[in-house]
Amino acid sequence: MSVNQIPPKDIQGDILDRLPKDCEHFLLFSIKDAAKFRESLRGLLAPDKGIGSAADVKDVRNKFSTWNKANGRMEHSFYNIGFSKDGIDLLGLKHEDLNDEHFNKGQLEDAKILGDPMVRKSGQELPDWEDEFLKVALNEQHPIHGIILVAGNEKNVKEHSAEIRKALEEQGAASIVYFLEGAVLPGERRKNEHFGWRDGISQPFVEGYTTDKHQTGQTKIPPGVLIVGAKGDLRASSRPEWARGGSFMVFRKLQQFVPEFKQFLVDAAIKEGVIGHENQANAAKLLGSRLFGRWPSGTPLEKQPAEDRGVPEDELNSFDYKNVKSPNCPFAAHIRKTNPRNGLPGNSTVNSSIVRAGIPYGEEWANNPEFPPTPSHEIVPGFDGIIGQNNKPGDARARNGIDGLEISKDFVHPRAGCYFFVPSIPALHEHFSG
């Protein structure tokens, strides 16, 4: 495979800038008839059917900036499509050619390595996912072959999603075996995740593609970290031409225990006696901010460890971890576990960068109690207190670091998961529907 610039119009839109959305539908499908599916997909790839490219997403986001909000939410919707290893094989290609060990195994097999709690069901050791999804994931007769994301404003998404579903099911091409609907939080909480902290702050700057101004401290990555066949793809020479311009997608459904998390902050703040904050609510907020590494507003704790005085929008990522022996940001804080910045030598984290379209996916680092490494072996950072998964029942996540804290419960629980490959739009035409 040759390595060169891939036009944004060829790349599916959720890979780089993410599909703009108030609402999003996830349609996981199983192909009934490969020939009929190809025919249905050809119809869905028509210019008026709304497959969103990176160029389309950029155009819509530019329109947002001049949209008169008095007219309500701007109507729009796009869809993107990805395929599981079984779906790729069914359509006559070979998933092994992608040369990715995790994709080849699948997330069901990867679950234990990811730290997902495991249970015994039907004589098997399986991740403790919801029964509805496990039933689908284990169905060899009708396996998950792919996923369709439909994103935009709520009205358009519902209509667009129904149209796509009809196109697949009416002709007997495929059936929807699992459906999930999501929406942003209302009002001022729009930019927040369910625990109340601002989300999506530290997306990488993709060289040659990100057109927004580079923010100080924002990680710069070559496009090949995300896009197969682009500059920086370390495995480009061993991957097939049909993969060029595509990307790997991790689908994870994660349940957040919000009331339990908030009560834990209150109880732990009282028990630990958070210094300088006699007010219970303020003490709980500070403790939560230490777990995240940021204040709810997004202000980094490394810059303002005692109280949130706010920072300009373009300085939310302008920091690193200078104070090692008595850190402002705890070693086990979520943002430090998933992005150690200068805590690792050179550019060690660049090739592990992702674009997050939901809850961050960082289990391998979040679950390693000795990551990131510290100058003193006397300090063990511990698990990520937010998304870290401890699959050893009864093993409380206590560590011997500075001002250590025992956390006996996971506040984010995995409920479903699958790996997909999201092909380029030309590949959809030439190899997946042709």
C-alpha positions, 0 to 999 in steps of 0.5 A: 500500500502506498502512503500519501495524503488521503482526501477528507472527502474519502474518509468517513466523518466520525474518524477525525472531527466526529459526526456532529450530534444532539442524538445518535443511533447505533444499529448493529446488523447481521447480514442475511444475504451478502448479494442483497446487502451489497445491493442495499449498500449501493443504494445507501451510498447514493449522494442523497442518502447522507453518508458523511465524509470528513469534508461534509462534517467540516462543512456542517460545523462551519455552518453551525458557527453562523447559524441563527440559534433563534431558528432552533437547532440546525437540521442535519444528519449523517451516517457512517458504517463499519464492519466486524471481522465476520462482516469483512469475511462474509463480503469476500475480503479477509479480516486477517489482512488488516494485520491488527491482533486485537481486531482479529481476536474481537472484543469478546475475547479481549474483555478479560485483558481489558479488565472487564469483570468476568462471570460464569454463564452456560459453562463459559467464562464471559464478560459481565455484559448485559444479557441482551448483547451477550446473546447477540455476540454469541449467536453464531447463526446471526453474528454481528457483521457491522454497525451503522451510526446515525448522528444529527438532530433528534428529528432527522436522526429518527427519520434517517435511521428508520430509512436505513433500517427499511433499506436493509430489512425490506429486501432481506439484506440484513437485520438489526440485532442490537439497537442503542440510542444516545443523546447529549445532556440538556442545556448547560450540561451539553458538554458534560458527561454524566458524572458532571465533568466536561468531556471531549477536551483533549482530542488530538491535533491530526497533522494535515487534517485538523483545520482548527487552530492548534491549542497549546499543549494539544497532542500533535499526531501524524494522520496514520495513527488514526487512518490506515495508509496515511503518513505515520501508519507503521503497518501500511506496507503490510495492509491491503489497498482496500483498507486505505483511508479506513480506521479501527473503531471501538464500540463500548457501552459503559454504564455510569453509576452516577448517584453512587459516585456522588455519594462516594465523593461525599463519604470519602471527603468526610472520611479523608478530611479534605484539607482547606474545604470544610464545606461538604459540597466543595470538599466533594468537588475537590476530591472528584477533581483529583480523581479526574485531574480536572475541575468540572469546568475542564480547568486542569488541576495541575494548574489550579490545585486548590480552587477553580479560577478558570482558564481561557478555552485555548489553555485547557491543555496547556500544561504538563506534570512538572511537580513530581514529588508532590504532584498537583495532579495525582498519579492515578487521576484519570487524565494522567493515566490516559495521557501521561504527557511528559511523564513518559520519554519522547513521544511514547503516547503518540501512537496510542492516541485516539479520537473519542466520540464518547467515553474515553477508551483507555483500559490498558493504561487505566487498569495498570496500577504501576502506570505512569511510572514514577521516579520513586518506586515507593509510589504506586499510582494505582488504578484509574478511579474513574474508568479503571476496571478491577476484575478481582472481586474484593480487591479494593483499589488502595495504593501507597502513593501520596495521600492514597485513597481506597476505592472499593467500587467500579463506577463505570461498568462495561455492558457491551463491546465490539471492534469494527473497521470503518472503510473509506468511502471509495472502498465502500463503493469498490469492495463492500458494495461492488 
